[in-house]
Amino acid sequence: MANYESVLIARQDLGVSQVNSLVSDLSDVIKKEGGEVVKVDNWGLKNLAYRIKKNRKGYYVLLNITAPAKAVSEYERRIRLNEDIIRYMTVKVDEFNNEIVSDEDMEQIEEA
Protein backbone atom coordinates (compact mmCIF):
# COMPACT_ATOMS: atom_id res chain seq x y z
CA MET A 1 0.00 0.00 0.00
CA ALA A 2 1.13 3.51 -0.77
CA ASN A 3 1.28 6.61 1.43
CA TYR A 4 -0.77 9.69 0.57
CA GLU A 5 -1.16 13.16 2.05
CA SER A 6 -4.50 14.78 1.41
CA VAL A 7 -5.44 18.37 2.24
CA LEU A 8 -9.03 19.49 2.00
CA ILE A 9 -10.70 22.84 2.56
CA ALA A 10 -14.25 22.85 3.90
CA ARG A 11 -16.66 25.79 3.69
CA GLN A 12 -16.34 28.55 6.26
CA ASP A 13 -19.97 28.40 7.43
CA LEU A 14 -19.62 24.83 8.76
CA GLY A 15 -19.08 24.25 12.45
CA VAL A 16 -16.12 22.40 13.90
CA SER A 17 -18.32 19.40 14.71
CA GLN A 18 -19.59 19.28 11.11
CA VAL A 19 -16.02 19.34 9.78
CA ASN A 20 -15.04 16.54 12.19
CA SER A 21 -18.07 14.52 11.06
CA LEU A 22 -17.11 15.08 7.43
CA VAL A 23 -13.54 13.88 8.07
CA SER A 24 -14.87 10.88 9.99
CA ASP A 25 -17.10 9.89 7.05
CA LEU A 26 -14.18 10.18 4.64
CA SER A 27 -11.99 8.10 6.99
CA ASP A 28 -14.65 5.39 6.98
CA VAL A 29 -14.51 5.30 3.17
CA ILE A 30 -10.76 4.67 3.33
CA LYS A 31 -11.20 1.93 5.97
CA LYS A 32 -13.93 0.16 3.98
CA GLU A 33 -11.64 -0.02 0.95
CA GLY A 34 -8.81 -1.60 2.96
CA GLY A 35 -6.77 1.46 3.88
CA GLU A 36 -5.96 3.36 7.04
CA VAL A 37 -6.00 7.02 8.04
CA VAL A 38 -2.75 7.30 9.99
CA LYS A 39 -3.15 10.89 11.18
CA VAL A 40 -5.68 13.71 10.97
CA ASP A 41 -4.34 17.23 11.50
CA ASN A 42 -7.04 19.90 11.76
CA TRP A 43 -5.51 23.29 10.97
CA GLY A 44 -8.70 25.20 11.71
CA LEU A 45 -10.30 28.19 10.01
CA LYS A 46 -7.80 30.08 7.81
CA ASN A 47 -8.02 32.93 5.33
CA LEU A 48 -7.88 31.93 1.68
CA ALA A 49 -5.50 33.69 -0.69
CA TYR A 50 -8.43 34.41 -3.01
CA ARG A 51 -12.16 33.75 -3.07
CA ILE A 52 -13.23 30.21 -3.87
CA LYS A 53 -16.93 29.75 -4.59
CA LYS A 54 -17.69 33.01 -2.71
CA ASN A 55 -15.76 31.91 0.39
CA ARG A 56 -13.01 34.03 1.93
CA LYS A 57 -12.12 31.51 4.65
CA GLY A 58 -12.07 27.74 4.97
CA TYR A 59 -11.40 24.91 7.40
CA TYR A 60 -8.14 23.19 6.46
CA VAL A 61 -7.65 19.50 7.29
CA LEU A 62 -4.61 17.32 6.50
CA LEU A 63 -4.98 13.53 6.36
CA ASN A 64 -2.09 11.07 6.21
CA ILE A 65 -3.42 7.97 4.47
CA THR A 66 -1.96 4.52 3.85
CA ALA A 67 -4.18 2.81 1.29
CA PRO A 68 -4.37 1.11 -2.10
CA ALA A 69 -5.04 3.27 -5.15
CA LYS A 70 -8.64 2.01 -5.37
CA ALA A 71 -9.39 3.39 -1.89
CA VAL A 72 -7.96 6.80 -2.74
CA SER A 73 -9.99 6.91 -5.97
CA GLU A 74 -13.21 6.27 -4.02
CA TYR A 75 -12.16 8.83 -1.37
CA GLU A 76 -11.61 11.52 -4.02
CA ARG A 77 -14.89 10.63 -5.74
CA ARG A 78 -16.76 11.19 -2.48
CA ILE A 79 -14.96 14.52 -1.99
CA ARG A 80 -15.99 15.71 -5.47
CA LEU A 81 -19.62 14.86 -4.70
CA ASN A 82 -19.62 16.71 -1.38
CA GLU A 83 -20.63 20.37 -1.70
CA ASP A 84 -19.15 21.27 1.70
CA ILE A 85 -15.59 20.73 0.42
CA ILE A 86 -14.46 23.60 -1.78
CA ARG A 87 -10.94 22.34 -2.63
CA TYR A 88 -8.80 19.24 -2.10
CA MET A 89 -5.46 17.86 -3.14
CA THR A 90 -4.10 14.36 -2.65
CA VAL A 91 -0.42 13.63 -3.23
CA LYS A 92 1.43 10.31 -3.13
CA VAL A 93 4.48 10.52 -0.84
CA ASP A 94 7.35 8.18 0.00
CA GLU A 95 7.03 8.82 3.74
CA PHE A 96 5.01 11.11 5.96
CA ASN A 97 6.46 14.36 7.24
CA ASN A 98 6.16 14.11 11.04
CA GLU A 99 7.81 17.46 11.64
CA ILE A 100 5.73 19.72 13.87
CA VAL A 101 5.45 23.27 12.57
CA SER A 102 4.47 26.02 15.02
CA ASP A 103 2.16 28.91 14.15
CA GLU A 104 5.13 31.30 14.18
CA ASP A 105 6.96 29.15 11.63
CA MET A 106 3.83 29.04 9.46
CA GLU A 107 3.62 32.85 9.51
CA GLN A 108 7.24 33.10 8.35
CA ILE A 109 6.56 30.61 5.56
CA GLU A 110 3.44 32.53 4.45
CA GLU A 111 5.35 35.86 4.42
CA ALA A 112 8.11 34.48 2.20
Disulfide bonds with the S-S distance in Angstrom:
none
